[in-house]
Amino acid sequence: MGYAQRSSQLLKQTDLNSSCEEGGSLTFAPMTKPLSAYLSDGPAFTYELTIRVNRKTYTERIVAFEQAFLTLGEEYGMFVAVPFKAGINLSMGPLLEKYGNERTISIKQRKTERLRLLNFEESKYFRNRVRYLGLDVRGAEFEEGIMVEPINHDDELAHRAALKMMELAPGPGMDYEDLMDEFYWEEDLSFRIRSFANIWQETITSGGGDEPETTTDNRAVAERVLPVFNEWLAKLEALVKAENGSLKSI
C-alpha cells in the first residue's frame, strides 16, 4: 500500500445515513469506541531520535528543530497541539512563533535545571494555554463506521490515554554549566518516541492467564494508519539527518 498524503486520510470523520421505507433518510449518530480500547499493555514500538548541537549555535538550532518537529507533526496528525477550551481554533503560525520566542528566552536565561530536547513541560505557554496530543484522535475513525469517543481532557485517565497513543520521552539533557564552557563543544541531545497503541499491529493478542488467549485480525486498521505513520517517519528522519543526527528503533 502506498504512502497516504495527509492525516485526514488516516483520521477521517463519516456520517452514517439510513434510508427509510418511505424514501426519506434518517441520520444516526456514529458508533463510538473509547480510546482506551486502542491501547496495549506495553509499547508497540520505541524510536530514539538524536540531533547534534554545538556551543555556537545550540539555541537557534534547538528552537528551529522543535518548531519543524511541531510543523511536521501537525501536517501528519502526529503530536498535535489542542486548546484547553473547546471551540478555540489554534493557528500554527502564531503558536510556533510564541513557542519559539518563549523557548529562546528559557534557554538563554536557564529557566530549567537541564536543557532537554522537546520537553514541552518546560513551556509555560504550552502548560497554560495548550494541551498536547501524541496523535490526532479528534474525529478519528480507525475502524470503518466506528469513531473514537471525544476526549474529555479534564478527565485525567482519558487525557493520559490520548498521550499514550504516541508519547514523547525527553532524554537526560545537558547541565547548563556544561553549555557555558568557554571551549568549543559538540554534543547529542535525544528523546524517545513510543506508542502504546495497538492500531499499528496486524494482529492483536489479548487475554492469557485466567482468561483464554484470543487473536484478532487488525489488518484493516493497520493498513489505514501505517502508510501515514511511515511517511511521517521518513520525513522526520530526513529532518534529523539535516541536524547531523539519527533516528533508530530500539
C-alpha atoms as one frame of an Amber mdcrd trajectory, in Angstrom:
protein
   0.000   0.000   0.000   1.435   3.386  -0.994   2.002   6.311   1.305  -1.074
   8.301   2.264  -0.981  12.008   1.572  -2.414  13.600   4.687  -3.565  12.746
   8.160  -7.110  13.472   7.033  -6.966  10.167   5.175  -5.938   8.473   8.411
  -8.321  10.189  10.780 -11.491  10.787   8.789 -14.981  11.507  10.053 -18.055
   9.963   8.472 -21.826  10.215   8.826 -23.941   7.094   8.829 -27.169   7.553
   6.924 -30.021   5.105   6.587 -32.948   5.296   4.174 -36.458   4.844   5.479
 -39.030   2.686   3.715 -40.937   5.851   2.771 -37.954   7.052   0.736 -36.694
   9.636   3.221 -33.497   9.400   5.244 -32.514   9.500   8.877 -29.091  10.402
  10.196 -27.866   8.274  13.052 -25.066   9.164  15.416 -21.976   7.118  14.502
 -20.906   4.270  16.724 -18.104   5.233  19.080 -15.398   3.400  20.970 -13.292
   4.667  23.907  -9.687   5.492  23.127  -8.558   3.097  25.843  -9.817   0.243
  23.661  -6.991   1.008  21.225  -4.224   0.830  23.837  -1.964  -2.123  24.641
  -0.272  -3.012  27.917   3.246  -2.455  26.600   4.781  -0.196  23.940   4.160
  -1.217  20.343   7.430   0.467  19.321  10.070   2.877  20.567  12.277   5.132
  18.455  15.224   7.147  19.713  15.952  10.439  17.979  19.146  12.467  18.398
  20.395  15.728  16.944  23.880  17.198  17.171  24.288  20.661  18.711  27.362
  22.795  19.379  28.389  25.695  21.560  27.970  28.364  18.891  24.511  27.576
  17.556  22.732  25.305  20.048  19.965  27.758  20.986  18.978  28.586  17.427
  19.249  25.008  16.195  17.201  23.534  19.050  14.375  26.045  18.610  14.348
  25.649  14.818  14.285  21.859  15.089  11.473  21.839  17.638   9.378  24.181
  15.508   9.984  21.968  12.466   9.033  18.889  14.509   5.755  20.518  15.561
   5.003  21.600  11.991   5.600  18.092  10.659   3.548  16.572  13.447   0.598
  18.831  12.682   0.813  18.019   8.981   0.573  14.256   9.515  -1.571  14.165
  12.626   1.256  13.067  14.929   1.968  15.196  18.023  -0.594  17.964  17.669
  -1.484  20.888  19.917  -5.091  21.282  21.051  -6.571  24.199  23.021  -7.594
  23.957  26.653 -11.047  25.343  25.897 -13.438  23.910  23.337 -14.307  25.975
  20.300 -10.923  27.713  20.042  -9.074  27.289  16.766  -5.293  27.218  17.128
  -3.309  28.715  14.270   0.085  27.053  13.882   1.912  30.196  12.756   1.301
  32.313  15.877   1.581  29.230  18.093   5.029  28.342  16.767   6.185  31.966
  16.947   5.076  32.251  20.563   6.653  28.912  21.435   9.929  29.827  19.699
  10.228  33.177  21.498   9.486  31.637  24.877  11.845  28.710  24.286  14.688
  31.012  23.272  14.302  33.089  26.433  14.040  29.958  28.567  17.302  28.557
  27.190  19.228  31.819  27.417  18.016  32.564  30.939  18.474  28.939  32.068
  14.951  28.676  33.477  15.230  24.910  33.866  17.862  22.805  35.608  18.928
  20.998  32.454  18.485  21.579  28.748  16.386  18.823  27.217  15.070  18.421
  23.711  11.316  18.593  23.066  10.287  18.726  26.694   7.022  20.627  26.396
   6.567  20.712  30.144   9.230  23.421  30.112   6.966  25.687  28.090   4.818
  27.926  30.285   2.718  28.840  27.273   2.011  25.204  26.455   1.253  24.360
  30.061  -1.224  27.209  30.455  -2.835  27.501  27.029  -2.305  24.316  25.041
  -2.725  20.609  25.615  -0.559  18.285  23.621  -1.763  15.086  21.977   0.521
  12.310  20.842  -1.824  11.509  17.963  -4.654  13.488  16.437  -7.673  11.442
  17.511 -10.194  14.254  17.083 -12.882  12.751  14.881 -10.714   9.675  14.364
 -12.158   6.603  12.706  -9.701   3.744  12.990 -12.368   1.180  12.141 -14.972
   1.515   9.404 -18.082   3.075  10.911 -16.691   3.290  14.454 -15.293   6.588
  15.714 -13.191   7.344  18.769 -15.197   8.921  21.574 -14.428  12.631  22.124
 -11.678  13.068  24.696 -12.529  14.754  27.961  -9.217  16.421  28.799 -10.477
  17.242  32.277 -10.567  13.502  32.887  -7.008  12.538  33.805  -7.372   8.954
  32.595  -8.860   9.987  29.257  -6.144  12.584  28.685  -3.442  10.092  29.648
  -4.861   7.594  27.176  -4.605  10.218  24.423  -0.982  10.938  25.299  -0.062
   7.251  25.248  -1.177   6.852  21.644   2.118   8.498  20.693   4.303   9.570
  23.577   7.429  11.722  23.899  10.084  10.910  26.484  12.831  13.567  26.612
  16.384  12.344  27.170  18.590  13.242  30.141  19.714  16.530  28.587  22.728
  18.648  29.475  23.694  20.682  32.510  23.732  24.397  31.797  27.157  24.647
  33.388  28.457  22.396  30.626  26.776  24.540  27.981  28.613  27.641  29.211
  32.020  26.049  28.791  34.310  28.542  27.073  35.753  25.873  24.817  34.038
  24.717  21.654  31.949  21.563  22.102  29.540  19.341  20.212  27.017  17.116
  21.969  23.964  14.977  21.178  20.505  15.727  22.545  17.938  12.958  22.360
  14.374  11.945  23.064  12.296   8.847  22.513   9.029   8.362  20.674   6.911
   5.430  21.774   3.370   4.246  21.256   1.197   2.082  23.461  -1.433   1.795
  20.728  -2.407  -1.482  19.110  -3.605   0.182  15.914  -0.232  -0.355  14.219
  -0.263  -4.156  14.628  -1.668  -6.526  12.019  -2.769  -8.958  14.733  -3.752
  -8.202  18.327  -3.416 -10.814  21.056  -5.391 -10.375  24.255  -6.285 -12.436
  27.294  -3.992 -15.008  28.817  -3.579 -16.036  32.420  -7.022 -16.839  33.814
  -8.692 -15.794  30.559  -8.435 -17.595  27.216  -5.966 -16.000  24.817  -7.548
 -14.596  21.670  -6.015 -13.207  18.485  -7.775 -10.554  16.406  -7.073  -9.704
  12.772  -6.268  -5.975  12.774  -5.055  -5.573   9.196  -7.959  -3.350   8.180
  -6.927  -0.796  10.828  -3.163  -1.169  10.343  -3.457  -0.693   6.571  -5.255
   2.583   7.225  -2.801   4.092   9.706   0.624   2.650   8.850   1.132   4.412
   5.493   0.628   7.822   7.121   2.943   6.910  10.002   5.642   5.604   7.647
   5.586   8.752   5.543   5.804  10.922   8.663   8.689   8.783   9.930  10.568
   9.190   6.646  10.136  12.977   6.742  11.231  13.027  10.390  14.359  11.010
   9.593  15.271  13.479   6.845  14.789  16.360   9.293  17.021  14.655  11.855
  19.780  13.849   9.376  19.893  17.510   8.377  20.894  18.168  12.006  23.665
  15.525  11.883  21.517  13.229  13.995  19.904   9.825  13.791  16.566   8.060
  14.166  16.620   4.416  15.183  14.275   1.766  16.525  15.241   0.427  19.945
